[in-house]
Amino acid sequence: MGNILELVISVLKTTPQRWLQLAETIPIELLKRAPATKEWSAHECLQHLVDTERIVFPPRIEYLLRGEDFPAFNPDADGSKPRNDLSPKDLAKEFEILRAKNLTILSKVQEKDLSRKAKHQELGIVSLGEMINEWAGHDLMHTVQGERAMMQVFIEGCGPWKYLFAAHVVGK
């Protein structure tokens, strides 16, 4: 694989566009439909991505560059409540703006910085390289989670093909 910074940045650049396309195309009812009790809707996944863009990843870069301990993030306690005042399209645009700002911060990180370490409140000693890998994985995971939430209505209605989606059924 290539340079991890390049790979991470390539993933992080795609996520806002994916969410903008979903928010501009998919009906709001489907975006806000929870796939099961206590499971996040696509809209809630997007809100979580906005929260982490605002209050998790930028500070973590700074903590790790300085070698300072940093707190864990609990989305239920530390995250925003669902922003029903913002349409999914407006939320996706907010995500795009925050991500552009954070890509500028990340662009200042050099390969030699990836070995810098600090203590995460729950996980112990982590490196900047590990954290940026987690950032890219986090983006992909919550985008897939949002898409899987929307998929549920179609799984329920596909009759004899339902078995093909067994790995994607949420909360059953």
ChimeraX attribute file (.defattr): number of C-alpha atoms within 10 A of each C-alpha:
attribute: neighborCount
match mode: 1-to-1
recipient: residues
	/A:1	4
	/A:2	6
	/A:3	8
	/A:4	14
	/A:5	17
	/A:6	11
	/A:7	13
	/A:8	18
	/A:9	17
	/A:10	12
	/A:11	15
	/A:12	22
	/A:13	15
	/A:14	13
	/A:15	21
	/A:16	24
	/A:17	15
	/A:18	12
	/A:19	24
	/A:20	19
	/A:21	13
	/A:22	19
	/A:23	22
	/A:24	14
	/A:25	10
	/A:26	13
	/A:27	11
	/A:28	16
	/A:29	10
	/A:30	17
	/A:31	21
	/A:32	21
	/A:33	19
	/A:34	20
	/A:35	23
	/A:36	14
	/A:37	9
	/A:38	8
	/A:39	15
	/A:40	20
	/A:41	22
	/A:42	29
	/A:43	29
	/A:44	23
	/A:45	24
	/A:46	26
	/A:47	25
	/A:48	21
	/A:49	24
	/A:50	23
	/A:51	19
	/A:52	23
	/A:53	22
	/A:54	18
	/A:55	13
	/A:56	18
	/A:57	18
	/A:58	18
	/A:59	14
	/A:60	21
	/A:61	22
	/A:62	15
	/A:63	20
	/A:64	24
	/A:65	18
	/A:66	12
	/A:67	15
	/A:68	13
	/A:69	17
	/A:70	17
	/A:71	13
	/A:72	14
	/A:73	15
	/A:74	8
	/A:75	12
	/A:76	9
	/A:77	8
	/A:78	13
	/A:79	18
	/A:80	14
	/A:81	13
	/A:82	14
	/A:83	12
	/A:84	12
	/A:85	8
	/A:86	12
	/A:87	15
	/A:88	26
	/A:89	19
	/A:90	14
	/A:91	22
	/A:92	27
	/A:93	18
	/A:94	18
	/A:95	26
	/A:96	21
	/A:97	14
	/A:98	19
	/A:99	21
	/A:100	15
	/A:101	14
	/A:102	17
	/A:103	14
	/A:104	10
	/A:105	13
	/A:106	18
	/A:107	11
	/A:108	9
	/A:109	14
	/A:110	9
	/A:111	12
	/A:112	8
	/A:113	15
	/A:114	18
	/A:115	14
	/A:116	17
	/A:117	22
	/A:118	20
	/A:119	18
	/A:120	19
	/A:121	12
	/A:122	10
	/A:123	9
	/A:124	11
	/A:125	11
	/A:126	16
	/A:127	20
	/A:128	23
	/A:129	21
	/A:130	13
	/A:131	17
	/A:132	21
	/A:133	16
	/A:134	15
	/A:135	20
	/A:136	18
	/A:137	15
	/A:138	15
	/A:139	20
	/A:140	16
	/A:141	14
	/A:142	19
	/A:143	20
	/A:144	14
	/A:145	21
	/A:146	25
	/A:147	17
	/A:148	18
	/A:149	26
	/A:150	22
	/A:151	17
	/A:152	19
	/A:153	13
	/A:154	11
	/A:155	18
	/A:156	12
	/A:157	10
	/A:158	12
	/A:159	9
	/A:160	7
	/A:161	11
	/A:162	13
	/A:163	12
	/A:164	10
	/A:165	14
	/A:166	10
	/A:167	7
	/A:168	14
	/A:169	17
	/A:170	16
	/A:171	9
	/A:172	6
